[in-house]
Amino acid sequence: MDTRAKVLHWKDRSHRFTPHFHTEFYAGAIVRGCCEFEAGGQPHAAHAGDLVLINPFEVHTAGCSPNVEYRAVYFDDLPGMAARTDGDGAQFLSFTSTVVPASPLARRLAGALSEPAPGEALTACLHAILEAHAAQKAPPLDMHDFQRRVVAELERDGDDQGTPAIADVAARLGMSAQHFSRAFHRVFGVPAVFFRNQLRVHRAEAQLRNGGRPADVAVECGFSDQAHLIREFKKVRGVTPKLYATAYHQLA
């Protein structure tokens, strides 16, 4: 596959994922059982054969019983994909469905992700999913530019804890901390601290995939200690950092 993507194979683990988001597009195929979750403020249930689609930065939860199996891919910058763009009046790509019942694309996705090297089959499947279930949309007023600027600031290395303080981000954007907090919640629907902490988890994921030791990753990504990193991973990824590679892996 000629793009970077993260793959998840969740099988026979009971877990309830707390509210979180991903910075990539998510496409998942339910192979067995039922997964219940909330996304976009609405409850959903996905059954065997259903396709689940979640947009970048969309806060969601999930609940899985022990008999559930699903395969999913997190992806961005797919070759040939209409890119989300910056600037006034820009449009961005967005899924138009959350659960697609009894989808042939779900079976196709599960099959591609079952291969040791998905390659072109997965790329073609993702293009088909986007063509069928995504569209270019105009963002709400001021949302896209504000999102882009805030994410860029929050992903900057700040102090020794790896992420800048919220007050520092507000100052760099020329806003008071109170104004920034109100604007952030209006645009993202979650507190700025929650958003920053989610980005810490994403940074930790990337380092773990590159072979980082959990104790070192915890320090470099701003967690108070390794135990704090373990707790956060269990809540939003369902596994400990040590077991992360048993469910998730990167496609080069």
C-alpha positions as CSV (number, residue, x, y, z in Angstrom):
1,M,0.0,0.0,0.0
2,D,1.5,3.3,-1.0
3,T,0.3,5.3,1.9
4,R,0.7,5.1,5.7
5,A,-2.1,3.5,7.6
6,K,-2.8,2.0,11.0
7,V,-4.6,-1.3,11.2
8,L,-6.7,-2.7,14.1
9,H,-7.8,-6.2,14.5
10,W,-10.1,-6.5,17.6
11,K,-11.1,-10.0,18.5
12,D,-12.8,-11.6,21.6
13,R,-12.0,-8.7,24.0
14,S,-14.7,-7.1,26.1
15,H,-14.0,-3.4,26.6
16,R,-15.7,-0.1,26.8
17,F,-13.8,2.8,25.1
18,T,-14.2,6.2,26.8
19,P,-14.7,9.3,24.6
20,H,-11.8,9.9,22.3
21,F,-11.0,10.8,18.7
22,H,-8.6,9.9,16.0
23,T,-6.7,12.4,13.7
24,E,-7.3,10.0,10.7
25,F,-10.3,8.7,8.9
26,Y,-11.6,5.4,10.4
27,A,-13.2,2.6,8.4
28,G,-14.1,-0.6,10.2
29,A,-15.9,-3.9,9.2
30,I,-17.8,-5.9,11.8
31,V,-16.9,-9.5,11.3
32,R,-18.8,-11.1,14.2
33,G,-21.0,-9.9,17.0
34,C,-22.2,-6.3,17.7
35,C,-20.4,-3.1,18.6
36,E,-22.4,-0.3,20.2
37,F,-21.0,3.2,20.3
38,E,-21.8,6.9,20.2
39,A,-20.6,9.3,17.5
40,G,-21.8,12.7,16.6
41,G,-23.9,12.8,19.7
42,Q,-26.0,9.8,18.5
43,P,-26.1,6.2,19.6
44,H,-25.3,3.5,17.0
45,A,-25.1,-0.3,16.8
46,A,-23.1,-2.1,14.2
47,H,-23.6,-5.8,13.5
48,A,-21.8,-8.4,11.5
49,G,-21.5,-7.3,7.9
50,D,-21.9,-3.6,8.7
51,L,-19.4,-0.9,7.7
52,V,-18.5,1.7,10.4
53,L,-17.1,5.1,9.3
54,I,-15.8,7.9,11.6
55,N,-14.3,11.2,10.5
56,P,-11.1,12.7,11.9
57,F,-11.5,14.5,15.2
58,E,-15.0,13.1,15.7
59,V,-15.4,12.3,19.4
60,H,-16.9,8.9,19.9
61,T,-17.1,6.0,22.3
62,A,-17.4,2.2,21.8
63,G,-18.5,-0.9,23.7
64,C,-17.5,-4.4,22.7
65,S,-18.7,-7.8,24.2
66,P,-16.3,-10.8,24.4
67,N,-17.6,-12.3,21.2
68,V,-17.0,-9.3,18.9
69,E,-14.5,-9.3,16.1
70,Y,-13.9,-6.4,13.8
71,R,-11.1,-5.2,11.5
72,A,-10.4,-1.5,10.9
73,V,-8.0,0.9,9.2
74,Y,-7.1,4.4,10.2
75,F,-5.9,6.4,7.1
76,D,-5.2,9.8,5.7
77,D,-3.6,11.2,2.6
78,L,-4.7,8.3,0.4
79,P,-3.1,8.7,-3.1
80,G,-5.6,10.2,-5.4
81,M,-7.9,11.2,-2.5
82,A,-9.4,14.7,-2.7
83,A,-7.4,16.4,0.0
84,R,-8.8,18.5,2.7
85,T,-7.5,22.0,2.0
86,D,-6.8,25.2,3.9
87,G,-7.9,28.7,3.3
88,D,-11.1,30.8,3.1
89,G,-14.0,28.9,1.6
90,A,-12.1,25.7,1.6
91,Q,-13.8,22.4,1.6
92,F,-12.8,19.2,3.3
93,L,-13.6,15.5,2.8
94,S,-16.1,14.0,5.2
95,F,-17.9,10.7,5.6
96,T,-21.7,11.1,5.1
97,S,-22.7,7.9,6.9
98,T,-21.7,6.4,10.2
99,V,-23.0,2.8,10.0
100,V,-23.7,1.3,6.6
101,P,-25.8,-1.9,7.1
102,A,-25.0,-5.2,5.3
103,S,-22.4,-3.5,3.1
104,P,-20.5,-5.4,0.4
105,L,-17.6,-2.9,1.1
106,A,-17.5,-4.2,4.7
107,R,-16.8,-7.7,3.5
108,R,-14.3,-6.4,1.0
109,L,-12.5,-4.3,3.7
110,A,-12.4,-7.3,6.1
111,G,-11.0,-9.5,3.4
112,A,-8.3,-7.0,2.4
113,L,-7.3,-6.5,6.1
114,S,-7.0,-10.2,6.6
115,E,-4.2,-10.4,4.1
116,P,-0.6,-10.3,5.4
117,A,0.2,-7.5,3.0
118,P,-3.1,-5.7,2.0
119,G,-1.4,-3.5,-0.6
120,E,-3.4,-2.5,-3.7
121,A,-6.5,-4.4,-2.5
122,L,-6.8,-2.2,0.5
123,T,-6.1,1.0,-1.4
124,A,-8.8,0.2,-4.0
125,C,-11.3,-0.7,-1.2
126,L,-10.7,2.6,0.6
127,H,-11.1,4.6,-2.6
128,A,-14.4,2.7,-3.2
129,I,-15.6,3.5,0.4
130,L,-14.8,7.2,-0.1
131,E,-16.5,7.3,-3.4
132,A,-19.7,5.7,-2.0
133,H,-19.8,7.3,1.4
134,A,-17.8,10.6,1.5
135,A,-18.3,14.1,0.0
136,Q,-16.6,17.5,0.0
137,K,-18.3,19.7,2.5
138,A,-17.8,23.3,3.5
139,P,-16.8,23.6,7.2
140,P,-19.0,25.7,9.6
141,L,-17.9,29.3,9.9
142,D,-14.3,29.7,11.1
143,M,-14.1,26.1,12.1
144,H,-11.5,24.9,9.6
145,D,-9.0,27.6,10.0
146,F,-9.3,27.6,13.8
147,Q,-9.0,23.8,13.8
148,R,-5.9,23.9,11.7
149,R,-4.2,26.6,13.8
150,V,-5.0,25.0,17.1
151,V,-3.9,21.5,16.1
152,A,-0.6,23.0,14.8
153,E,0.0,24.7,18.1
154,L,-1.0,21.8,20.3
155,E,1.2,19.5,18.3
156,R,4.2,21.7,18.8
157,D,6.8,20.6,21.4
158,G,6.3,22.9,24.3
159,D,7.9,22.3,27.6
160,D,9.7,19.2,29.0
161,Q,6.3,17.5,29.1
162,G,6.1,17.4,25.3
163,T,2.9,19.5,24.8
164,P,2.4,23.2,25.4
165,A,0.1,24.6,28.2
166,I,-3.3,25.6,27.1
167,A,-2.6,29.2,28.2
168,D,0.5,29.3,26.0
169,V,-1.5,28.1,23.0
170,A,-4.1,30.8,23.6
171,A,-1.3,33.5,23.9
172,R,0.3,32.4,20.6
173,L,-3.0,32.7,18.9
174,G,-3.5,36.2,20.3
175,M,-6.4,35.2,22.5
176,S,-7.1,35.3,26.2
177,A,-7.3,31.9,27.9
178,Q,-11.0,32.4,28.6
179,H,-11.8,33.5,25.0
180,F,-9.7,30.6,23.7
181,S,-11.5,28.1,25.9
182,R,-15.0,29.3,24.8
183,A,-14.0,29.3,21.1
184,F,-12.4,25.9,21.4
185,H,-15.5,24.3,23.0
186,R,-17.8,25.9,20.4
187,V,-15.7,24.6,17.5
188,F,-14.6,21.2,18.7
189,G,-17.4,20.4,21.2
190,V,-14.9,19.3,23.9
191,P,-12.7,21.1,26.4
192,A,-9.2,22.1,25.1
193,V,-7.5,20.0,27.9
194,F,-9.3,16.9,26.6
195,F,-8.2,17.6,23.1
196,R,-4.6,18.2,24.1
197,N,-4.6,15.0,26.1
198,Q,-5.9,13.0,23.2
199,L,-3.0,14.4,21.0
200,R,-0.6,13.1,23.7
201,V,-2.0,9.6,23.2
202,H,-1.5,9.9,19.5
203,R,2.1,11.0,20.0
204,A,2.6,8.1,22.3
205,E,1.1,5.7,19.8
206,A,3.6,6.8,17.1
207,Q,6.5,6.4,19.4
208,L,5.4,2.9,20.5
209,R,5.0,1.9,16.9
210,N,8.6,3.0,16.4
211,G,9.9,0.8,19.2
212,G,9.8,3.3,22.1
213,R,9.9,1.9,25.6
214,P,6.6,2.7,27.5
215,A,8.5,4.3,30.4
216,D,10.4,6.6,28.0
217,V,7.3,7.4,25.9
218,A,5.4,8.4,29.0
219,V,8.0,11.0,29.9
220,E,8.5,12.3,26.4
221,C,4.7,12.7,25.7
222,G,3.8,14.5,28.9
223,F,2.2,11.8,31.0
224,S,3.0,12.0,34.7
225,D,4.5,8.5,34.8
226,Q,4.2,5.1,33.1
227,A,1.1,4.2,35.1
228,H,-0.6,7.3,33.8
229,L,0.2,6.3,30.2
230,I,-1.1,2.7,30.9
231,R,-4.4,4.1,32.3
232,E,-5.0,6.4,29.3
233,F,-4.2,3.7,26.8
234,K,-6.5,1.2,28.4
235,K,-9.4,3.7,28.3
236,V,-9.1,4.8,24.7
237,R,-7.2,2.0,23.0
238,G,-8.4,-1.0,25.0
239,V,-4.9,-2.4,25.6
240,T,-1.8,-1.5,27.6
241,P,1.2,0.0,25.8
242,K,3.0,-3.3,26.2
243,L,0.2,-5.1,24.4
244,Y,-0.4,-2.4,21.9
245,A,1.2,-4.3,19.0
246,T,-1.1,-7.3,19.6
247,A,-4.1,-5.3,18.2
248,Y,-2.6,-2.4,16.3
249,H,0.1,-2.2,13.7
250,Q,1.4,0.2,11.0
251,L,1.3,-0.4,7.3
252,A,4.3,1.2,5.6
